[in-house]
Amino acid sequence: LEEAPDQNGFYLYTVLCRIPSGMGKEWAVEALTGNLFGKETGKNNLGYDPITQTLVLFKYLSHETTDFQTFKDHMDEFSAYQRYWENKINTFKRDPKA
């Protein structure tokens, strides 16, 4: 968890993987395609951290509208997309053209 800059909410996030050297464009296309309209991310988002060169799955939650049950529901959904992307990344690492 990380406090949002506006301090009105926070981010759930996980680092999915480090982008292999020389594969930035291929990974960017894969991530952007999956992120388009939440097609493969649900209500989560994918981002790139240029400092660590990692692909990050994240979701913003508001302090005002997030009670324990809402948080739990979001965590369950977030975890499912994390597993989805971990599997997708493992497949992509084996065969980027698949």
C-alpha positions in Angstrom: 0.0 0.0 0.0 1.1 3.5 -0.7 -0.5 6.8 0.2 -1.7 8.8 -2.8 -0.1 12.2 -3.4 -3.5 13.9 -2.9 -3.7 12.1 0.5 -7.4 11.3 -0.2 -6.7 7.7 -1.0 -4.1 5.1 -1.4 -2.7 2.6 -4.0 -2.7 -1.1 -3.9 0.2 -2.1 -6.0 2.6 -5.0 -6.9 5.7 -5.2 -9.0 5.0 -7.8 -11.6 8.4 -8.1 -13.2 11.5 -6.4 -14.3 11.5 -5.6 -18.1 14.3 -7.5 -19.8 16.9 -5.3 -21.5 16.2 -4.7 -25.1 12.5 -5.9 -24.8 11.0 -2.6 -23.7 8.9 -2.0 -26.9 7.5 -5.5 -26.9 6.6 -5.4 -23.3 5.1 -1.9 -23.6 2.8 -3.1 -26.4 1.8 -6.1 -24.4 1.0 -4.0 -21.3 -0.8 -1.2 -23.2 -2.9 -3.7 -25.1 -4.0 -5.4 -21.9 -4.6 -2.1 -20.2 -6.8 -0.7 -23.0 -10.4 -0.2 -21.6 -9.5 -2.6 -18.7 -9.6 -5.5 -21.0 -7.1 -7.5 -19.1 -6.8 -5.4 -15.9 -10.4 -5.0 -14.7 -10.4 -1.8 -12.7 -6.7 -1.9 -12.1 -4.0 -0.3 -14.2 -0.5 -1.2 -15.4 2.4 1.2 -15.2 6.1 1.3 -15.8 8.6 2.5 -13.1 11.6 3.9 -15.0 13.8 3.9 -12.0 13.5 0.1 -11.3 12.5 -0.7 -14.9 9.6 -2.7 -13.7 6.0 -3.4 -14.7 3.6 -2.5 -11.9 -0.1 -3.4 -11.4 -1.9 -0.8 -9.3 -5.3 0.4 -8.2 -6.4 3.7 -6.5 -8.8 3.5 -3.6 -10.4 6.4 -1.8 -10.2 6.7 2.0 -13.8 8.1 1.9 -15.4 5.2 0.2 -13.3 2.2 1.3 -14.4 0.3 4.3 -13.1 -3.1 5.4 -15.4 -5.1 3.1 -14.8 -2.9 0.1 -11.1 -3.2 0.7 -11.3 -7.0 1.0 -13.3 -7.2 -2.3 -10.8 -5.0 -4.1 -7.9 -7.1 -2.7 -9.6 -10.3 -4.0 -10.0 -8.8 -7.5 -6.6 -7.3 -7.4 -5.0 -10.6 -6.4 -6.8 -12.4 -9.3 -5.4 -9.9 -11.8 -2.0 -10.2 -10.3 -2.1 -14.0 -10.8 -3.4 -13.5 -14.3 -0.5 -11.1 -15.2 2.1 -13.3 -13.6 0.9 -16.2 -15.8 0.8 -14.0 -18.9 4.3 -12.7 -18.2 5.7 -16.2 -17.7 4.2 -17.2 -21.1 5.5 -14.0 -22.7 9.0 -14.7 -21.4 9.0 -18.1 -22.9 7.7 -17.0 -26.3 7.3 -13.2 -26.9 5.7 -13.8 -30.3 2.9 -16.1 -29.0 
